């Protein structure tokens, strides 16, 4: 026959089990919090890099647009120079 624990002893064991579960959850939550902090730092670093690259690409885009405009004018001027004047 199974002998039952006194009520106080059973309650104490149950509370210890629950405490162990809560402590495990606490450790896991701390680990997740640390992982989130690390991820946040990584994302901040990547954001800075993306902002840096975006600025560089915007500068490059502006320069290429200026080059395009200059070449369009050069092409128009060259074509006009090659057209007959009609005074010949």
Order of alpha helices (4+ residues) and beta strands (2+ residues): alpha
